[in-house]
Amino acid sequence: MKLLFNLRCRDIEAQLAFYRALLDLPEAAYTRSPSFRSVHTPDFLFGFEAAARRASPDRPAAARRTAATRAGGYPIFLLDTPAEVDAVAARVEVLGGQLLRAPFATAYGQWQALLADPEHNRLRLACEDLPPGISAPSSA
């Protein structure tokens, strides 16, 4: 398992420059997009997400409604297989958490689930592969 963490930011370029300089970390150039930058090590990826990305069509409506007023970030736990994402998502409620969105394919080709812990902090489970027979939806 690898931990990914994103911060919502007003200026992703400034955040990237600050953390690269502060921690002497390389940019994870393979993650670069118009709304995202990140730094990384072999053990984690720390991302800077632009506010505009919050309106992405692969986000549930409830998450989009409050994103503009909510501060902070959320961890993403990167699991090895889509089946692991499914299994962890299936047991979250038994452990006192909440399944906010069942596993789904993202426009960028990941299999993800959106959860909340018992204190209502949001987190994601993700796998960099999709289950057999599932395709990434069109981002258009």
N, C-alpha and C positions, 0 to 999 in steps of 0.2 A: 504494500500500500504506500502511496505517496500523497502528501498533503499539498493542495493548491489553495491559495487564499487570495481573494480579490478585495480591493478597496474601491469604493465609488469615489471618483475624483472630479473636480472641476477642470483641472489641467493635467492630463495624463503625461504630456511631455515633461513638464516640470517635476512631477512626481517620479517619473522614470530617472531623470537626471539626478535628483536628490538621492534616491536609494542606491543608484549605481555608485555615486561618489561616496556616500556615507558608509556603505558596506562592501565596497569594491567587488560588486557583482556584475556579471555580464548580462546584457539584455538577452532574453529568450526570443531572438528574432523570428523564429518560426511561429510565434503566437501573434505577431504584429498585425493589427488591422486598423481601420480608420477610428475605431472606438476602444482599442485595447493595446496595452503595452505590458511587459512583465520582465522581471529578473528571475534568475534561477540558480540552483545548485543541483547536484545529483539527488538531493533529498527533498526539495520543495520548489514550488513555483509561486512567486508573489506577484500578483497582477494589479494593474491600475485600469479601472473600467470607467469610461466616460458616461456621464448621466444620460446622454442620448441613447445609449445601448439599452437602457432600462425598458424602452418601448419595443423591444424585439418581439416579433410575432410568435416565437416559441416560448414566451413567458405567459403564465396564466394571468387572466384579467385582474384578479385580486392583487397580484404582485405589482402589476403595472399601475394600478390606481394609487397606491400609496408610495411608490418608489421615489417620487419627487420630494416628499417630505421626510423620508426616512434617512438617517445617517448611518454610517458604519459599513460593514462588509459581511461576508459569509465565507466559511470554509467549504472547500470542495474536496471530498475524499475520493481519490482516483483509485479505483479497484481494477483488478486484472481482467475480469470478464463481465459481459452483460448479465450472465446468470448470477454473479455475486451482487450486482446492483439490484436485481430483482429480489434476491433472498434477503438482503439487508432491508430493503424497502418494505418487504412483507412482514418483518418483525418489529418495525419501529413503534407501532401502536401498542404492542404487547409490553414494550419497555417504557411506556409513558409518554412517548412522542406522538407526532402527528404526520401522516402522509398528506402533504399538500398537493402534490402532483405525482401520479404513478409514473413509472419509467416510460420514457419517450425518446424518440430520435430527434436530435437537434439539427439545425440547418448546417452546422459545422461538423457533422458526422460523429457525434458522441451519443452514447446511451446514458441518459441522466434521470434522476428522480429528485424531487424537491421535498424536503422534510423540515420539520421543526422539532427542536428538543423539548423537554418538559418545561423549560422556561420561555418557550416560544422564539428562541433564536433560530434563524433559518440556516440550513446547510444543504449542500447538494452531494449526491453520490454520482460518480461519473465513471465511464469506461471509454477509452479511446476507440473502441470497436463497437459496431452495431451487431445485434443478433442476426443470425442467418435469415435471409429473406426480408429484412427490414432495410429500407433505403432512407437516406437523409432527405427531409422535405425540402422543397425549393424555397430559397430565401426571398424570392421575388414576390 
